Amino acid sequence: MPTISSIFPRMTIAPNDDEKEYLINIQLPGAEKDDIKLKLAEDIIHVEAKGDGIDYLGDYSLCCPIKPGETTATYKEGLLKIRAPYADTLKDTVNVEIS
């Protein structure tokens, strides 16, 4: 029976050229697309995957909130690519009167 190792996948993150979204890459070599679970919240990315005797498990905190419902992801040759648009941080704010 093969040994299964747990690995925290390597991630890179950067804003796109117009700074309206994150471009996120997560390396999952050996994983199949159907074996990847990706969950998002406004400030967290969670990924799980299985491949070639390896269990990938990673939770990543984001410094700027995103719009999970508008986020897209593609997977090809061991690389999960995520495009996550920034959320409007002032959307739910209220004005406070200063006396």
DSSP file (Angstrom, degrees, kcal/mol; ACC not computed):
  #  RESIDUE AA STRUCTURE BP1 BP2  ACC     N-H-->O    O-->H-N    N-H-->O    O-->H-N    TCO  KAPPA ALPHA  PHI   PSI    X-CA   Y-CA   Z-CA
    1    1 A M              0   0    0      0, 0.0     2,-0.0     0, 0.0     0, 0.0   0.000 360.0 360.0 360.0 128.7    0.0    0.0    0.0
    2    2 A P        -     0   0    0      0, 0.0     2,-0.3     0, 0.0    51,-0.1  -0.330 360.0-113.4 -69.6 147.9    1.5    3.4   -1.0
    3    3 A T        -     0   0    0     -2,-0.0     2,-0.5     1,-0.0     0, 0.0  -0.613  26.1-143.9 -78.6 137.0    2.4    5.9    1.7
    4    4 A I        -     0   0    0     -2,-0.3     2,-0.4    50,-0.1    50,-0.2  -0.896  14.0-164.4-105.0 129.5    0.3    9.1    1.5
    5    5 A S  E     -a   54   0A   0     48,-1.8    50,-3.5    -2,-0.5     2,-0.5  -0.882  14.0-135.6-111.0 144.9    2.0   12.4    2.4
    6    6 A S  E     -a   55   0A   0     -2,-0.4     2,-0.4    48,-0.2    50,-0.2  -0.863  26.7-175.6 -98.9 131.8    0.2   15.6    3.3
    7    7 A I  E     -a   56   0A   0     48,-2.9    50,-2.1    -2,-0.5    47,-0.0  -0.983  28.5-133.6-131.8 138.6    1.6   18.7    1.6
    8    8 A F        -     0   0    0     -2,-0.4    50,-0.2    48,-0.2    48,-0.1  -0.821  40.7-125.2 -84.7 113.6    0.8   22.4    1.9
    9    9 A P        -     0   0    0      0, 0.0     2,-0.2     0, 0.0    19,-0.1  -0.281  19.4-109.8 -68.5 146.2    0.6   23.5   -1.8
   10   10 A R        -     0   0    0     17,-0.3    17,-2.6    48,-0.0     2,-0.4  -0.530  38.7-169.5 -73.4 135.3    2.8   26.4   -3.0
   11   11 A M  E     -E   26   0B   0     -2,-0.2     2,-0.4    15,-0.2    15,-0.2  -0.973  13.7-168.0-129.2 142.1    0.8   29.5   -3.9
   12   12 A T  E     -E   25   0B   0     13,-2.5    13,-2.7    -2,-0.4     2,-0.4  -0.973  11.3-174.6-123.4 146.6    1.7   32.7   -5.6
   13   13 A I  E     +E   24   0B   0     -2,-0.4    11,-0.2    11,-0.2     9,-0.0  -1.000  11.4 154.5-143.7 139.5   -0.6   35.8   -5.6
   14   14 A A  E     -E   23   0B   0      9,-1.6     9,-3.3    -2,-0.4     2,-0.1  -0.982  42.9-101.6-156.9 153.7   -0.4   39.2   -7.3
   15   15 A P  E     -E   22   0B   0      0, 0.0     7,-0.2     0, 0.0    -2,-0.0  -0.491  43.5-111.5 -73.6 153.0   -2.8   41.9   -8.5
   16   16 A N    >   -     0   0    0      5,-2.5     3,-1.7    -2,-0.1     5,-0.1  -0.209  42.5 -86.4 -74.9 178.5   -3.6   41.9  -12.2
   17   17 A D  T 3  S+     0   0    0      1,-0.3    -1,-0.1     2,-0.1     0, 0.0   0.834 130.6  41.5 -59.9 -36.5   -2.4   44.8  -14.3
   18   18 A D  T 3  S-     0   0    0      3,-0.0    -1,-0.3     0, 0.0    -2,-0.0   0.382 107.8-125.8 -93.4   6.8   -5.3   47.1  -13.6
   19   19 A E  S <  S+     0   0    0     -3,-1.7    -2,-0.1     2,-0.2     3,-0.1   0.825  76.9 117.9  56.0  39.2   -5.3   46.1   -9.9
   20   20 A K  S    S+     0   0    0      1,-0.2    66,-2.2    65,-0.0     2,-0.3   0.467  75.1  19.0-108.2  -6.4   -9.0   45.1   -9.9
   21   21 A E  E    S- F   0  85B   0     64,-0.3    -5,-2.5    -5,-0.1     2,-0.3  -0.992  75.3-106.9-157.1 158.7   -8.4   41.4   -9.0
   22   22 A Y  E     -EF  15  84B   0     62,-3.1    62,-1.9    -2,-0.3     2,-0.5  -0.674  20.1-151.0 -83.0 144.2   -6.0   38.9   -7.6
   23   23 A L  E     -EF  14  83B   0     -9,-3.3    -9,-1.6    -2,-0.3     2,-0.4  -0.984  24.5-175.1-111.2 114.9   -4.3   36.4   -9.9
   24   24 A I  E     -EF  13  82B   0     58,-2.9    58,-3.2    -2,-0.5     2,-0.4  -0.936  13.3-169.8-120.3 131.8   -3.6   33.4   -7.8
   25   25 A N  E     -EF  12  81B   0    -13,-2.7   -13,-2.5    -2,-0.4     2,-0.5  -0.985   2.3-173.7-120.5 129.7   -1.6   30.2   -8.8
   26   26 A I  E     -EF  11  80B   0     54,-2.5    54,-2.9    -2,-0.4     2,-0.5  -0.990  20.1-136.2-124.2 125.5   -1.6   27.1   -6.6
   27   27 A Q  E     + F   0  79B   0    -17,-2.6   -17,-0.3    -2,-0.5    52,-0.2  -0.697  31.7 162.5 -86.5 122.7    0.6   24.2   -7.6
   28   28 A L    >   -     0   0    0     50,-3.3     3,-1.9    -2,-0.5    50,-0.2  -0.465  18.3-169.8-133.7  60.5   -1.0   20.8   -7.4
   29   29 A P  T 3  S+     0   0    0      0, 0.0     3,-0.1     0, 0.0    49,-0.1  -0.270  72.4  14.8 -60.2 135.2    1.2   18.4   -9.4
   30   30 A G  T 3  S+     0   0    0      1,-0.3    22,-0.5    23,-0.0     2,-0.2   0.290  95.5 125.2  87.9 -10.1   -0.3   15.0  -10.0
   31   31 A A  B <   -B   51   0A   0     -3,-1.9     2,-0.3    20,-0.3    -1,-0.3  -0.543  55.7-133.5 -82.3 148.8   -3.8   16.0   -9.0
   32   32 A E    >   -     0   0    0     18,-0.8     3,-1.9    -2,-0.2    18,-0.2  -0.777  20.8-119.1 -97.2 147.0   -6.8   15.5  -11.3
   33   33 A K  G >  S+     0   0    0     -2,-0.3     3,-1.5     1,-0.3    -1,-0.1   0.869 113.7  54.8 -53.1 -41.7   -9.3   18.3  -11.8
   34   34 A D  G 3  S+     0   0    0      1,-0.3    -1,-0.3     3,-0.0    -3,-0.0   0.630 103.1  57.7 -70.5 -12.5  -12.1   16.2  -10.5
   35   35 A D  G <  S+     0   0    0     -3,-1.9    15,-0.5    15,-0.1     2,-0.5   0.288  86.6  98.3 -99.1   9.3  -10.2   15.6   -7.2
   36   36 A I    <   -     0   0    0     -3,-1.5     2,-0.5    13,-0.2    13,-0.2  -0.843  52.1-166.9-102.2 131.9   -9.7   19.3   -6.4
   37   37 A K  E     -C   48   0A   0     11,-3.2    11,-2.3    -2,-0.5     2,-0.5  -0.980   7.7-175.3-115.9 123.8  -12.0   21.0   -3.9
   38   38 A L  E     +C   47   0A   0     -2,-0.5     2,-0.4     9,-0.2     9,-0.2  -0.980   3.1 178.8-123.0 124.3  -11.8   24.8   -3.8
   39   39 A K  E     -C   46   0A   0      7,-2.8     7,-2.8    -2,-0.5     2,-0.4  -0.971   6.6-167.3-126.2 141.3  -13.7   26.9   -1.3
   40   40 A L  E     +C   45   0A   0     -2,-0.4     2,-0.3     5,-0.2     5,-0.2  -0.959  13.5 174.7-130.5 145.8  -13.7   30.7   -1.0
   41   41 A A        -     0   0    0      3,-2.3     3,-0.5    -2,-0.4    25,-0.2  -0.765  56.1 -85.6-128.0 179.6  -14.8   33.3    1.5
   42   42 A E  S    S+     0   0    0     -2,-0.3    24,-2.1     1,-0.2    45,-0.2   0.811 126.5  16.2 -59.9 -28.8  -14.1   37.0    1.3
   43   43 A D  S    S+     0   0    0     22,-0.2    19,-2.6     1,-0.1     2,-0.4   0.252 118.0  66.9-130.6  14.0  -10.8   36.7    3.0
   44   44 A I  E     - D   0  61A   0     -3,-0.5    -3,-2.3    17,-0.2     2,-0.4  -0.997  50.0-162.2-141.6 142.0   -9.8   33.0    2.7
   45   45 A I  E     -CD  40  60A   0     15,-2.4    15,-2.8    -2,-0.4     2,-0.4  -0.989  12.9-172.0-117.3 131.4   -9.0   30.4    0.1
   46   46 A H  E     +CD  39  59A   0     -7,-2.8    -7,-2.8    -2,-0.4     2,-0.4  -0.992   6.2 178.8-123.9 129.0   -9.2   26.7    1.0
   47   47 A V  E     +CD  38  58A   0     11,-2.8    11,-2.6    -2,-0.4     2,-0.4  -0.995   8.1 177.6-133.9 138.5   -8.0   24.0   -1.3
   48   48 A E  E     +CD  37  57A   0    -11,-2.3   -11,-3.2    -2,-0.4     2,-0.3  -0.992  13.0 158.2-133.2 141.7   -7.9   20.2   -1.0
   49   49 A A  E     - D   0  56A   0      7,-2.0     7,-3.2    -2,-0.4     2,-0.4  -0.987  25.8-145.5-158.1 158.0   -6.7   17.8   -3.7
   50   50 A K  E     + D   0  55A   0    -15,-0.5   -18,-0.8    -2,-0.3     2,-0.2  -0.984  30.4 144.8-127.1 140.1   -5.3   14.2   -4.0
   51   51 A G  E >   -BD  31  54A   0      3,-2.4     3,-1.7    -2,-0.4   -20,-0.3  -0.830  60.1  -6.1-174.2 137.2   -2.8   13.0   -6.5
   52   52 A D  T 3  S-     0   0    0    -22,-0.5     3,-0.1     1,-0.3   -21,-0.1   0.836 127.6 -47.1  47.7  46.2    0.1   10.6   -6.9
   53   53 A G  T 3  S+     0   0    0      1,-0.2   -48,-1.8   -23,-0.1     2,-0.4   0.662 117.3 112.7  75.0  15.7    0.1    9.5   -3.3
   54   54 A I  E <   -aD   5  51A   0     -3,-1.7    -3,-2.4   -50,-0.2     2,-0.6  -0.971  54.2-153.8-124.6 135.6   -0.1   13.0   -2.0
   55   55 A D  E     -aD   6  50A   0    -50,-3.5   -48,-2.9    -2,-0.4     2,-0.4  -0.947  15.9-156.0-102.9 120.6   -2.8   14.8   -0.2
   56   56 A Y  E     +aD   7  49A   0     -7,-3.2    -7,-2.0    -2,-0.6     2,-0.3  -0.818  18.7 169.2 -95.5 135.4   -2.7   18.6   -0.7
   57   57 A L  E     + D   0  48A   0    -50,-2.1     2,-0.3    -2,-0.4    -9,-0.2  -0.929   4.2 161.3-148.7 121.0   -4.3   20.8    1.9
   58   58 A G  E     - D   0  47A   0    -11,-2.6   -11,-2.8    -2,-0.3     2,-0.4  -0.996  21.4-170.3-147.1 139.1   -4.0   24.5    2.1
   59   59 A D  E     - D   0  46A   0     -2,-0.3     2,-0.4   -13,-0.2   -13,-0.2  -0.998  17.3-171.1-122.9 129.8   -5.8   27.5    3.7
   60   60 A Y  E     - D   0  45A   0    -15,-2.8   -15,-2.4    -2,-0.4     2,-0.4  -0.978  14.2-142.5-127.7 132.2   -4.6   31.0    2.7
   61   61 A S  E     - D   0  44A   0     -2,-0.4     2,-0.4   -17,-0.2   -17,-0.2  -0.737  14.8-147.4 -91.2 140.7   -5.6   34.3    4.2
   62   62 A L        -     0   0    0    -19,-2.6     4,-0.1    -2,-0.4    -2,-0.0  -0.876   8.8-149.5-107.9 140.4   -6.1   37.3    1.9
   63   63 A C  S    S+     0   0    0     -2,-0.4    -1,-0.1     1,-0.1   -20,-0.0   0.771  87.8  45.1 -79.3 -24.9   -5.2   40.8    2.9
   64   64 A C  S    S-     0   0    0    -22,-0.0    -1,-0.1   -21,-0.0     2,-0.0  -0.962  94.4-111.5-119.1 136.0   -8.0   42.3    0.7
   65   65 A P        -     0   0    0      0, 0.0    22,-2.6     0, 0.0     2,-0.2  -0.311  33.5-157.6 -66.9 149.2  -11.5   40.9    0.5
   66   66 A I  B     -H   86   0C   0    -24,-2.1    20,-0.2    20,-0.3     3,-0.1  -0.674  25.1-109.7-117.7 172.7  -12.6   39.3   -2.7
   67   67 A K    >   -     0   0    0     18,-2.3     3,-1.6    -2,-0.2     4,-0.4  -0.853  30.1-171.7-102.9  93.6  -16.0   38.5   -4.4
   68   68 A P  G >  S+     0   0    0      0, 0.0     3,-1.2     0, 0.0    -1,-0.2   0.853  81.6  57.8 -56.6 -37.2  -16.2   34.7   -4.1
   69   69 A G  G 3  S+     0   0    0      1,-0.2    -2,-0.0    -3,-0.1     0, 0.0   0.660 110.1  43.7 -69.4 -16.1  -19.3   34.5   -6.3
   70   70 A E  G <  S+     0   0    0     -3,-1.6    -1,-0.2    15,-0.1     2,-0.2   0.328  88.8 114.5-108.1   4.3  -17.5   36.2   -9.2
   71   71 A T    <   -     0   0    0     -3,-1.2     2,-0.3    -4,-0.4    13,-0.2  -0.518  47.8-161.2 -78.7 142.6  -14.2   34.3   -8.9
   72   72 A T  E     -G   83   0B   0     11,-2.1    11,-2.6    -2,-0.2     2,-0.3  -0.894   5.3-168.9-121.9 154.9  -13.2   31.9  -11.7
   73   73 A A  E     -G   82   0B   0     -2,-0.3     2,-0.3     9,-0.2     9,-0.2  -0.999   5.9-175.0-144.1 144.4  -10.7   29.0  -11.6
   74   74 A T  E     -G   81   0B   0      7,-2.4     7,-3.0    -2,-0.3     2,-0.4  -0.948   9.9-154.5-132.4 156.0   -9.0   26.8  -14.3
   75   75 A Y  E     +G   80   0B   0     -2,-0.3     2,-0.3     5,-0.2     5,-0.2  -0.994  21.8 154.6-136.5 129.5   -6.8   23.8  -13.9
   76   76 A K  E >   -G   79   0B   0      3,-1.8     3,-1.6    -2,-0.4    -2,-0.0  -0.944  65.7 -11.5-155.4 131.1   -4.2   22.5  -16.3
   77   77 A E  T 3  S-     0   0    0     -2,-0.3     3,-0.1     1,-0.3   -45,-0.1   0.853 128.4 -45.1  49.6  47.3   -1.0   20.5  -15.9
   78   78 A G  T 3  S+     0   0    0    -47,-0.3   -50,-3.3   -50,-0.2     2,-0.5   0.531 114.5 110.5  82.9   5.7   -0.8   20.7  -12.1
   79   79 A L  E <   -FG  27  76B   0     -3,-1.6    -3,-1.8   -52,-0.2     2,-0.6  -0.952  50.5-159.4-123.7 117.7   -1.5   24.4  -11.9
   80   80 A L  E     -FG  26  75B   0    -54,-2.9   -54,-2.5    -2,-0.5     2,-0.5  -0.837  13.9-163.1 -91.0 119.3   -4.7   25.8  -10.4
   81   81 A K  E     -FG  25  74B   0     -7,-3.0    -7,-2.4    -2,-0.6     2,-0.4  -0.918   6.7-172.5-109.8 126.3   -5.3   29.4  -11.7
   82   82 A I  E     -FG  24  73B   0    -58,-3.2   -58,-2.9    -2,-0.5     2,-0.5  -0.956  13.9-163.9-122.2 134.7   -7.7   31.6   -9.8
   83   83 A R  E     +FG  23  72B   0    -11,-2.6   -11,-2.1    -2,-0.4   -60,-0.2  -0.971  16.5 179.4-115.9 113.2   -9.0   35.1  -10.8
   84   84 A A  E     -F   22   0B   0    -62,-1.9   -62,-3.1    -2,-0.5   -13,-0.1  -0.933  19.3-141.3-122.4 109.1  -10.6   36.7   -7.8
   85   85 A P  E     -F   21   0B   0      0, 0.0   -18,-2.3     0, 0.0   -64,-0.3  -0.397  28.1-107.4 -68.8 143.6  -12.1   40.2   -8.2
   86   86 A Y  B     -H   66   0C   0    -66,-2.2   -20,-0.3   -20,-0.2     2,-0.2  -0.400  30.3-126.5 -66.2 143.7  -11.6   42.6   -5.2
   87   87 A A        -     0   0    0    -22,-2.6     2,-0.9   -45,-0.2   -20,-0.1  -0.583  28.9-102.4 -84.7 154.6  -14.7   43.4   -3.1
   88   88 A D    >   -     0   0    0     -2,-0.2     3,-1.4     1,-0.2     4,-0.3  -0.705  31.4-162.3 -78.3 107.9  -15.6   47.0   -2.5
   89   89 A T  T 3  S+     0   0    0     -2,-0.9     3,-0.2     1,-0.3    -1,-0.2   0.683  87.8  49.7 -69.5 -17.1  -14.4   47.5    1.1
   90   90 A L  T >  S+     0   0    0      1,-0.1     3,-1.5     2,-0.1    -1,-0.3   0.408  81.2 100.5 -98.9   1.6  -16.6   50.6    1.5
   91   91 A K  T <  S+     0   0    0     -3,-1.4    -1,-0.1     1,-0.3    -2,-0.1   0.894  89.9  32.6 -56.3 -47.9  -19.8   49.0    0.2
   92   92 A D  T 3  S+     0   0    0     -4,-0.3    -1,-0.3    -3,-0.2     2,-0.1   0.089  93.7 119.6-101.3  23.0  -21.4   48.3    3.6
   93   93 A T    <   -     0   0    0     -3,-1.5     2,-0.3     1,-0.0    -3,-0.1  -0.465  48.6-148.6 -85.1 161.7  -20.0   51.2    5.5
   94   94 A V        -     0   0    0     -2,-0.1     2,-0.3     2,-0.0    -2,-0.1  -0.942  19.9-112.4-125.5 149.9  -22.1   54.0    7.1
   95   95 A N        -     0   0    0     -2,-0.3     2,-0.5     1,-0.0     0, 0.0  -0.654  28.4-151.9 -79.2 136.4  -21.3   57.6    7.6
   96   96 A V        -     0   0    0     -2,-0.3     2,-0.3     2,-0.0    -1,-0.0  -0.946  13.7-128.5-112.7 126.0  -20.8   58.6   11.2
   97   97 A E        -     0   0    0     -2,-0.5     2,-0.5     1,-0.0    -2,-0.0  -0.544  18.5-145.7 -74.0 134.1  -21.6   62.1   12.2
   98   98 A I              0   0    0     -2,-0.3    -1,-0.0     1,-0.1    -2,-0.0  -0.883 360.0 360.0-103.0 125.4  -18.8   63.8   14.1
   99   99 A S              0   0    0     -2,-0.5    -1,-0.1     0, 0.0    -2,-0.0   0.435 360.0 360.0-102.9 360.0  -19.9   66.2   16.9
